[in-house]
Amino acid sequence: MAHHAQHRWTLDAHEVGMLWEAAFHVNESHVVMAKVRQQTSGVKTTRDLPVARLTSPSSSTAGFFQNPPKLRNQFFEDAALQRAFSLFLPNDVKSSISNDLSTFGTTVLEQKVLVWTADAEAHPPRLEAWDIWGQRQDRLVTSEGWRNLEALGISEGIVAIAYENRYNEYSRLYQFLKYHIWTGSCAYVTCPSAMTDGAAKLLSRHTVVDTSLSPDKEVFRAAYDRLISRDPSKAWTSGQWMTERVGGSDVRNTETLATYARGSKSKVTKTDADGAPLGPWLINGFKWFSSATDANMAILLAKTPDGGISAFYAPTQRIVSGKLEAEDSSLVTTKLNGITIQRLKSKLGTRPLPTAELSLTNTRAYMLGNPGQGVKEISTILNITRIHNAVTACGLWGRGLAISRAFARVRSVRGRALMDLQPHVRTMAKEHVEYRAYTLMTFFVVALLGVSEQASPKSCQHSQKTGSSAAHLVPSGPAVVLLLRVLTPVLKALTAKAAIAGLAECMESLGGVGYLDSSSPLDIGTIIARLYRDANVLSIWEGTTDVMADDTIRVLKGKEGQDVMAALGQWVDTIVDKWGIAKSFASEACCDNVSQLWRRWTTEVRGKDAEELLVRGRTVMEDLGWLVSAILLVEDADADDVSSAVALRWVSKKGDVKRKGQLTWTEEVGLDRKIVFGESDMAVAKL
């Protein structure tokens, strides 16, 4: 036991630990320094330990209180987002959209928006299946916060920007840069945004691209116009109903059936909630997962009598009495279009988002495309929603890192700010390197999407305007579509897994408070647990990691596999060959690593059959993702010393890089701080 003698304590090891623990958690105003003799195992050492001279004990209202972290405008503070903005956009587009992005960066952190976010989290959707008279009504009730967030996203053009096409091939980059900023505050209203975007893309193929006139086309055009509207009172959202009890990604055994109601004499109204005639197909079946249950329409899969799987468009509401032309809209009564909501799903995350089991009974619908081509039609949506998935992953991860940085600025440990503790910052730096790599890859794929949408696959061109240092990174011609096809599943899988792991690290960086949950408007903006819960769906929705690996191998070894490999090879060789000429520090250091991995990867893919590659599918996919990210980081390395350091650290994951002299550990620590906090927070490190 400790005893007092001549102002010295003799302590055992346990008591020393307890003293340290107590001393570091007292109010700094009550701390003085004193010489303390530590005696353990017969060895005596002297340390300066903070010893508390308390005038009063702490209580629930007195003592130390941690200042909460304060988030900054993500458009300016997120270095990875800024690099994507600078790398992929020409000067005139950057100048035109920067004000909107910076303003939106402020908007998403405003108290009004966070109150909506908190309300959406605190009041998840509920189902009122029956009225008080015992009649079925299936009334889905969502929170006011959810509805306001959805309206804000619509009015800000989260979907519309891509279809307004003001910036041609750069419109998608503008859309998803804004989407990235939105993700951390939006309570997952981006899920219906993703499906709405995918549905708009699909309907555009049947209306904008195919201009032939037919009654179906007029219905599709009216729905398309609503999907891309910025007016919340007019805009529609879309659901996507594929998953059944028998399977999700594998739709071959779909049990939902579609029959053509030829010459139907049904007395049921033939008008949807928009006043358009209902479709001639009757859909009957059961959908096991249907997110965005509050959507105005849905794209779904069903089997026709010949056994083929086809795609269908169905409005979710139909008019049962009254007319839209009536002056009093309250006289118009609508009901679900043959849809019964069996129950809402209880989920780990995305709690504000209504996800339900649906029973379809004579749901009226239109067929999209040719019979039996449902999987081909729905793939148009999947390619869009998988990119949304990737941007969501980076957006959630980016917000988590922002919270981690903000906390490190205000939290002190052992008398020093967390941002001055080298081990802590080293861990954060590792996460920021990973985040920047996947953020650049994400926006590279977005850039490919933007170019692919401007012309036919054989003539995809982009303007190569001045001011974009990445103009040479985005190819033209058929290679655009081929690269987009193979990289989309790779991107979707890798960003999802990285974001989940990254957010777990962010949560840990806050200690115990990182594990806490809250739906208070005062806390919601800095709750990493919420972001982590929501991120976990990203590796499942639109295909699990193994499904993405399978898709990647099928592309590489499928009928277009040789063309895809040629496109990848041309892209890699064109860029990497220039590194030897440019002789920048990063390109010289990284050239051998990238070239060697590329040769090994192509040898493996070309030399093994599809069945063997499927066993190694994840590794094949991960290596391709690393390679693309490495090339993008090295291409961006000349921007500043931080970008160069990030590129070198990413490439060194696959082996040592050639350096012109070894950095000292203090120089490495300085780079850690720059990678995490940038130049603005670079006070002199306390080494």
MILO-402683 format. One record per residue (C-alpha): x, y, z. Coordinates in steps of 0.25 Angstrom, whole numbers, plus 5000, padded with zeros to 4 digits. Example, Ala and Ser with C-alpha at 12.3 -4.5 7.8 and 13.67 -1.06 7.14 Angstrom:
<sites>
504949825031;505549965029;
</sites>
This chain:
<sites>
500050005000;500450144998;500950225010;501350375012;502850395016;503550525014;502650575003;502950444994;501950324991;502450184989;501450124979;501249984974;501049974959;499549964960;499450094968;500350164958;499350124947;498150174955;498950304958;499150334944;497750294940;497150394950;498150504947;497850514933;496350524935;496350644944;496050784940;497350854935;497150974944;497350884956;498550824952;499950854956;501250774953;502050704964;503150604965;502650464967;503550344970;503050224963;503550094970;503149964963;503949824963;505049894971;505349994960;505150134964;504950244953;504550394954;503450454945;502750584944;501250544947;500050634947;499550624962;498150684965;497950784976;496450784975;495650894982;494350824980;493950684973;493350674959;491850654958;490850644947;490850794945;492350824950;493650784946;494250754932;493350754920;493950724906;493650834895;492950764884;493650754870;493250854860;493050814846;493550894834;493050914820;493450784814;493550844800;494750924805;495350834816;495250694809;496550684802;496150564794;494950624789;495650754785;496650664777;495550594770;494950734767;496250794762;496750664754;495550634746;494850764743;495250874733;495451014738;494151074733;493350964739;494050974752;493851124753;492351114749;492051004760;492951034771;491951134777;490851044777;491650934783;492251024794;490851074798;490350934799;491450894807;490951004817;489550964815;489650814819;490250854833;489150964836;488350934848;487050924840;487650814832;488150744844;486850754851;486250684839;487250574840;487050554854;485550544852;485750444841;486550354850;485750374863;484450344855;484650224845;483450194836;482250124841;481150044834;479650064838;479149944831;477649954836;476750074839;475850074851;474750004844;475549884841;475749914826;477149904819;477850034816;479350004816;479650154820;481150174820;481550284830;482950344828;483550454837;483450604834;484950604834;485050494823;484050574814;484850704816;486150644813;485550574801;485050704796;486350774798;487050674790;486150684779;486150834779;487650834779;487750744767;488350624773;487650544761;487350654752;488750714749;489150594741;487950604732;487950754731;489350724724;489750874725;491250834726;491150714716;492050604720;492450674733;491050674737;491150544744;492450594752;491650714756;490450634761;491350534769;492250634775;490950694781;490450564784;491650534792;491550654801;490050624803;490250474808;490650504822;489450584826;488350524817;487850414825;487950324813;486950394804;488050364794;487550224793;486250264786;487050364778;487950254773;486750174768;486150294762;487350324755;487450184749;485950184746;486150314738;487350264731;486550144727;485250224723;486150314715;486550204706;485050174703;484650324701;485850414698;486750324690;485550244684;484650354679;483650264672;482250304676;481350204684;480350214696;481450144704;482450244701;481550364705;481350294719;482850274720;483150414716;482250474726;482850384737;484250424732;483950574733;483550554747;484750474751;485650584747;484950704752;485450794763;484050834767;483750754780;482250764777;482450704764;483550614765;483450464766;484350364772;484550214768;484650084774;485349964769;484649824772;485549704768;485849624781;484949514785;485049404795;485649314785;486849404782;487349544781;488449554771;488049424764;486649464758;486549334749;485549274759;484649394760;483249354764;482549484761;481749454748;481249554738;480049534729;479449614718;478049664721;477649664706;476249734704;476049734719;474649784724;475049814738;474249924745;475549964752;476050104748;477050114737;477650234742;478950254750;479150364760;479650454749;478450434741;479150344731;478550204727;478950084734;479749984727;479149854720;480049754728;479549694742;480649664751;480449564762;481549514772;482249554785;483449644786;484349614798;485149744799;484649874793;485349994798;484750134795;483350074798;482850224798;483250234783;482250284773;482650174763;483550044762;484349974752;484149824754;484449684748;483349574746;483249454737;482349444725;481549324722;482649274713;483649274724;484449394720;484849494730;484349634726;484449774732;483249854735;482850004739;481750014749;481250134756;480950114771;479650194772;478350194764;477150284765;475850214770;474950334770;474950484765;475750554754;477050624754;476450734747;475550764759;475850894766;475850834780;476950724779;476350664792;475250604784;476250514777;476450384784;477550294781;477950154786;479150064784;479250004770;478949854774;480049864785;479949814799;481049854809;481149724817;482149784827;483349884828;484749824830;485449844843;486949874839;488249894845;488450034838;487750124828;486550124838;485850254832;485750184819;484450104817;484749964813;483649864812;483149724807;482049754796;480949664791;480549694777;479149664772;478749704758;479749814759;479549894746;480849914738;481549934725;482649854719;483949914716;484649874704;484549734698;483949614705;485049524712;486049644712;485749684727;487149654732;487749734720;486749854723;486949854738;488549854736;488349994732;487850034746;488949944753;490050014746;489550144751;489150104765;490550034767;491250164764;490250234774;490650124784;492150154782;491950304784;491050284796;492250194802;493250304800;492250414805;491950334818;493450304820;493850454817;492850504827;493450404837;494850454835;494350594836;493750564850;495050494854;495950614849;494950704857;495050624869;496650624869;496650774868;495850784882;496250664890;497450664899;498150544904;499350554914;499350704912;499450694897;498350704886;498150574879;498550644866;499950654872;500050514876;500850444865;500350294867;498950344866;499150434854;499950324847;498750234848;497850344843;498850364831;498750224827;497250234826;497350364818;498250304808;497250194806;496050294805;496750374795;497150254786;495650204786;495150354784;495950374772;495550234766;494150274769;494150404761;494950344750;493850244748;492850354749;493650424738;493550304729;492050304731;491850444728;492650424714;491850294711;490550374712;490850474702;490950394689;490750254684;491750154689;492550154677;492750304677;492950344691;493750474691;494050574702;494350714699;495750714706;495550854711;496750934717;496950934732;496650784734;497950714738;497250584735;496750604721;497750494716;497250394727;495850384721;495950314708;495050334696;494350234687;493850094690;494850084701;494050174710;492850074711;493749954712;494550014724;493250064730;492649924729;493849854736;494149954747;492749984752;492649854759;494049864764;493850004769;492549964776;493149854784;494449914788;493850054793;492749984801;493749894808;494750004810;493650104815;493150004826;494549974831;494950124830;493750164838;494050064849;495450124850;494750264851;493850214862;495050164870;495850294868;494750364877;494950254888;493650224896;492850344891;493050294876;492250174880;491050254885;489750274878;488850394878;487650454870;487850584876;487950704866;489150754874;489850624873;489450564860;490450624851;491650564858;491050424861;491950324854;491150204859;490050244850;490950254838;491550124841;490150054842;489750114829;491050074822;490849924825;489749914815;490649964803;491449824802;490049754801;489149844793;489249834778;490149714779;491049654790;492549664789;492549514783;491449554773;492349674769;493549584767;492749484759;492249594750;493649644748;494149514744;492949494735;493349624728;494749584727;494549444722;493249474714;492949504700;493549644701;494649594710;495749614699;495249754696;495249794711;496649744713;497149814701;496449944706;497049934720;498449904714;498350024705;497950114716;499050064726;500150064715;499850194710;499950264724;501050174730;501950184718;501950334719;502450324733;503850294728;503850414720;503350514730;504250464741;503550524752;503850474766;502650394768;502550334754;503950294755;503850234769;502550164765;502750114751;503349984754;502249944764;501149974755;501749914743;502049784750;500649764756;500049794743;500849694736;500549584747;499049624747;498949614732;499749484731;498749424742;497449474735;497849424721;498549294726;497449244734;496049194730;494749264736;494549154746;495849164753;495849314753;494449314760;495149244772;496149364772;495049464768;495249554780;496749564778;496649584763;495649694766;496449754778;497749764769;497049834758;496549934767;497849954774;498449974760;497450074755;497550154768;499050154768;499150204754;498150324757;498950354770;500250364763;499650444752;499150544763;500450534770;501050664765;499950744770;500750764784;501650684793;500450624800;499850564787;501250514785;501350454798;499950384797;500350324784;501650264789;500950214801;499850144793;500850084783;501750034794;500649944799;501049854788;502549864790;503649964793;503750084784;504950144779;505250274787;506350374785;506750374799;506050314812;505150414820;505450424834;504450384844;504150534848;503950564833;502950444832;502250504844;502150634837;501550574825;500550494834;500050624839;499950694825;499250574819;498150574830;498050724834;498550794822;499350924822;498351004830;498550924842;500050904841;500550964854;501950924857;501850784862;502250754876;503350644874;
</sites>
